[in-house]
Amino acid sequence: MTDKQPSFSLTRNTGLRYFLASLCALGVDYVLTLSLFHLTHVNLSLAAAASFILVGFVFYFVHEFWTFRSSESQVSRHRLLSNLAVLLLAGLVRVILIFLLESWKAPLGILASIYFAIGVAGSFTTNFVLNRFFVFRR
């Protein structure tokens, strides 16, 4: 037997690191959204928008130094602003998908959660593709 580590590590895969970071971000986003909604009594849309942008800003640093890390990783104003632009576009994709589904059929019962999940899938995909191949390309 050898003491070598397996050549495949879960955290060596960029896609998997993105997925793990995104799950964490989604959890933080969810808790922050509900906290803002219940504690400040702003409407849910505003709480969700504020949380989405704040969490996205913080997660730029996670992406820079972990998700898409490289030997050249360092704080970059250009990548930060590009990441925020991607974040706004991903948020727009989420809203459009949910709006289209709501226009098709009212989000009653479980449909509200299904529509949200479809919106999240669209925004996650948009965010990953644009960040991976444009913002953090090296």
C-alpha positions in Angstrom: 0.0 0.0 0.0 1.1 3.5 -0.6 0.6 6.7 1.4 -0.1 8.7 -1.8 -3.3 10.8 -1.9 -5.7 10.0 -4.7 -4.9 12.0 -7.8 -8.5 13.3 -7.9 -9.6 15.6 -5.1 -13.1 17.0 -4.9 -11.8 20.5 -4.3 -9.5 20.3 -7.4 -12.4 20.4 -9.7 -13.4 24.0 -10.6 -17.0 23.1 -11.3 -17.3 21.4 -8.0 -15.7 24.2 -6.1 -18.1 26.6 -7.8 -21.0 24.4 -6.9 -19.9 24.3 -3.2 -19.3 28.0 -3.0 -22.6 28.7 -4.6 -24.4 26.4 -2.2 -22.8 28.3 0.7 -23.7 31.6 -1.0 -27.3 30.5 -1.5 -27.6 29.6 2.2 -26.1 32.9 3.3 -28.3 34.8 0.8 -31.4 33.0 2.1 -30.7 33.7 5.7 -29.7 37.3 5.0 -32.8 37.9 2.9 -35.2 36.6 5.5 -33.3 38.5 8.3 -33.6 41.8 6.4 -37.3 41.1 5.6 -38.3 40.2 9.2 -36.0 42.6 11.1 -36.2 45.7 9.0 -39.7 45.1 7.6 -38.6 46.1 4.0 -40.5 44.2 1.3 -39.2 40.8 0.3 -38.1 41.9 -3.2 -35.9 44.6 -1.8 -34.5 42.4 0.9 -33.7 39.7 -1.7 -32.1 42.2 -4.1 -29.9 43.7 -1.4 -28.8 40.3 -0.1 -28.1 39.0 -3.6 -25.8 42.0 -4.4 -24.1 41.9 -0.9 -23.5 38.2 -1.0 -22.3 38.4 -4.6 -19.8 41.1 -3.7 -18.4 39.0 -0.8 -18.3 35.9 -2.9 -16.1 37.7 -5.5 -13.3 37.1 -2.9 -14.2 33.4 -2.5 -14.1 33.0 -6.3 -10.8 34.9 -6.7 -8.9 33.0 -4.0 -10.6 29.6 -4.0 -13.2 28.8 -6.7 -11.1 30.0 -9.7 -7.7 30.3 -7.9 -4.5 30.4 -9.7 -0.9 31.5 -9.0 -2.0 35.0 -10.2 -4.9 35.3 -7.8 -5.0 38.8 -6.3 -7.6 41.5 -5.7 -8.4 43.0 -9.1 -10.7 46.0 -9.5 -11.4 44.9 -13.1 -12.4 41.3 -12.1 -14.4 42.7 -9.1 -16.4 45.0 -11.3 -16.8 42.3 -14.0 -18.0 39.9 -11.3 -20.6 42.4 -10.1 -21.8 43.0 -13.8 -22.1 39.2 -14.1 -24.0 39.1 -10.8 -26.5 41.7 -12.1 -27.0 39.7 -15.3 -27.4 36.4 -13.4 -29.9 38.1 -11.1 -31.8 39.3 -14.2 -31.8 35.8 -15.7 -33.3 34.5 -12.4 -36.0 37.2 -12.4 -36.9 36.7 -16.1 -37.2 32.9 -15.7 -39.5 33.3 -12.7 -41.5 36.0 -14.5 -42.0 33.8 -17.6 -43.1 30.9 -15.5 -45.5 33.0 -13.5 -46.9 34.4 -16.7 -47.5 30.8 -17.9 -49.1 29.6 -14.6 -49.6 31.2 -11.2 -47.0 30.0 -8.6 -49.5 28.3 -6.3 -48.4 25.8 -3.7 -45.2 23.9 -4.7 -44.9 25.8 -8.0 -43.5 28.8 -6.1 -40.6 26.6 -4.9 -40.2 25.0 -8.3 -40.1 28.4 -10.1 -37.5 29.6 -7.6 -35.4 26.5 -8.1 -35.5 27.0 -11.9 -34.6 30.7 -11.5 -31.6 29.7 -9.2 -30.5 27.1 -11.8 -30.5 29.7 -14.5 -28.6 32.3 -12.5 -26.1 29.7 -11.2 -25.4 28.6 -14.8 -25.1 32.1 -16.1 -22.9 33.1 -13.2 -20.6 30.1 -13.6 -20.1 30.3 -17.3 -19.5 34.1 -17.4 -17.2 34.1 -14.4 -15.2 31.0 -15.4 -14.6 31.9 -19.0 -14.6 35.7 -18.9 -14.0 37.2 -15.5 -11.5 34.7 -14.1 -10.0 33.5 -17.4 -6.2 33.2 -17.0 
